[in-house]
């Protein structure tokens, strides 16, 4: 494992070293979500510069603007001062991303969830489910009145985007192919011309327990 960098306070400035074919007129908007239940606090470095101070479990940052280019992303366990995750990725301009840090002691992962900033149906809301729980079995997702929405959703994956009329909805997660409910997600209020993520995180068997975070996506 790599030693943790100095924890100095300094603003994020993308390093030009890792930019390729960068177009400064096109910015991507990025936010980070800490869903690794084994890590109470972590630090994220982008191109060797720290983003924010520390991230607590369950924290979703505000959106940040990044120039188009290639970025090196490193995640550190603050308690042990060890690097637990490294990723090198291309960020495209004019797009919206949620970077989800997840995993457990057996391995950590960075899921890049790109969100469509445009709602194709003007009178509807858009909703995507993202599965970030490391020990959750394959699941089927139901809406209580409409029935099944998605089948066999696995770890570090997401559903297709579903569209709903503006209203309050009650979603249920069930073990795949069964009627065994693993999590209820009631009273989800979806509004017209809005895009949402429901981010599933925590342990199905352990603490912190399985939960769902409803996050509004940025509209471009």
PAMAR-437982 format. One record per residue (C-alpha): x, y, z; residue in one letter. Coordinates in steps of 0.1 Angstrom, whole numbers, padded with zeros to 4 digits, always signed. Layout:
! PAMAR-437982
XYZA/...
! end
This chain:
! PAMAR-437982
+0000+0000+0000X/+0011+0035-0007X/+0017+0061+0021X/-0009+0088+0024X/+0000+0123+0010X/+0003+0152+0033X/-0032+0164+0043X/-0028+0200+0034X/-0057+0223+0025X/-0054+0234-0010X/-0079+0240-0038X/-0085+0215-0066X/-0065+0225-0097X/-0065+0199-0125X/-0029+0190-0135X/-0022+0196-0171X/+0001+0166-0171X/-0028+0142-0175X/-0050+0162-0199X/-0052+0150-0234X/-0069+0171-0262X/-0084+0193-0235X/-0111+0217-0245X/-0114+0244-0219X/-0147+0257-0233X/-0164+0224-0224X/-0166+0215-0187X/-0178+0183-0172X/-0197+0184-0138X/-0186+0158-0113X/-0196+0148-0078X/-0182+0121-0055X/-0202+0097-0034X/-0186+0077-0005X/-0204+0043-0002X/-0176+0020+0010X/-0191+0008+0043X/-0158-0005+0057X/-0142+0030+0055X/-0156+0056+0080X/-0135+0083+0064X/-0115+0086+0033X/-0095+0111+0012X/-0097+0115-0025X/-0069+0129-0046X/-0072+0139-0083X/-0040+0143-0101X/-0022+0143-0068X/-0043+0171-0053X/-0069+0166-0026X/-0106+0171-0033X/-0122+0187-0002X/-0108+0177+0031X/-0121+0143+0041X/-0152+0123+0031X/-0174+0106+0057X/-0194+0074+0048X/-0226+0083+0030X/-0213+0118+0019X/-0223+0131-0015X/-0202+0161-0025X/-0215+0191-0044X/-0209+0192-0081X/-0175+0204-0093X/-0164+0215-0128X/-0136+0196-0144X/-0120+0203-0178X/-0122+0175-0204X/-0092+0152-0202X/-0076+0122-0185X/-0075+0121-0147X/-0058+0100-0121X/-0080+0093-0091X/-0067+0079-0058X/-0087+0069-0027X/-0070+0066+0007X/-0081+0050+0039X/-0075+0077+0065X/-0074+0053+0095X/-0046+0032+0081X/-0030+0058+0058X/-0032+0035+0029X/-0042+0038-0007X/-0071+0014-0014X/-0081+0024-0049X/-0065+0038-0080X/-0082+0047-0113X/-0072+0065-0145X/-0102+0077-0165X/-0112+0099-0193X/-0137+0127-0184X/-0156+0141-0214X/-0167+0177-0215X/-0203+0188-0212X/-0213+0156-0194X/-0225+0149-0158X/-0209+0122-0137X/-0214+0107-0102X/-0182+0089-0091X/-0192+0063-0065X/-0165+0049-0042X/-0176+0015-0029X/-0164-0019-0018X/-0152-0037+0013X/-0120-0052+0027X/-0119-0078-0001X/-0117-0050-0027X/-0128-0015-0036X/-0143-0001-0068X/-0150+0032-0085X/-0183+0032-0104X/-0186+0060-0129X/-0223+0068-0134X/-0228+0091-0163X/-0262+0109-0163X/-0281+0121-0193X/-0287+0158-0186X/-0317+0160-0209X/-0352+0146-0200X/-0365+0132-0233X/-0402+0134-0222X/-0410+0170-0211X/-0438+0160-0188X/-0420+0131-0170X/-0392+0125-0144X/-0362+0102-0151X/-0349+0077-0125X/-0320+0053-0124X/-0311+0028-0097X/-0274+0022-0089X/-0264-0009-0068X/-0233-0002-0046X/-0238-0027-0017X/-0210-0052-0017X/-0229-0081-0002X/-0264-0076-0016X/-0275-0105-0038X/-0289-0100-0073X/-0321-0080-0069X/-0354-0073-0087X/-0368-0038-0083X/-0405-0032-0080X/-0428-0002-0079X/-0456-0011-0055X/-0484-0002-0080X/-0467-0007-0113X/-0449-0040-0107X/-0414-0051-0117X/-0391-0024-0132X/-0358-0042-0134X/-0345-0078-0129X/-0312-0093-0117X/-0294-0060-0108X/-0260-0068-0096X/-0232-0051-0077X/-0216-0019-0092X/-0242-0017-0120X/-0272+0004-0128X/-0306+0000-0144X/-0317+0017-0175X/-0333+0050-0170X/-0370+0047-0162X/-0395+0076-0167X/-0424+0084-0144X/-0452+0109-0142X/-0447+0134-0114X/-0460+0117-0082X/-0449+0099-0050X/-0438+0063-0055X/-0430+0033-0033X/-0402+0011-0045X/-0392-0023-0032X/-0360-0043-0036X/-0365-0081-0036X/-0341-0109-0039X/-0340-0119-0075X/-0367-0143-0085X/-0384-0142-0051X/-0410-0122-0032X/-0385-0116-0003X/-0383-0079+0003X/-0349-0067+0013X/-0356-0029+0014X/-0386-0006+0012X/-0381+0028-0004X/-0414+0047+0003X/-0425+0082-0005X/-0401+0090-0033X/-0414+0123-0048X/-0405+0126-0084X/-0410+0159-0102X/-0414+0169-0138X/-0383+0175-0159X/-0360+0162-0132X/-0335+0134-0133X/-0328+0113-0101X/-0305+0085-0090X/-0314+0061-0062X/-0281+0049-0048X/-0282+0016-0029X/-0254+0013-0004X/-0244-0003+0030X/-0244-0040+0040X/-0273-0063+0034X/-0260-0083+0064X/-0241-0060+0088X/-0235-0024+0097X/-0239+0002+0083X/-0271-0013+0071X/-0285-0013+0036X/-0301+0020+0027X/-0312+0041-0003X/-0301+0077-0011X/-0323+0096-0035X/-0301+0122-0053X/-0312+0148-0078X/-0290+0151-0108X/-0278+0184-0121X/-0297+0198-0151X/-0275+0211-0179X/
! end
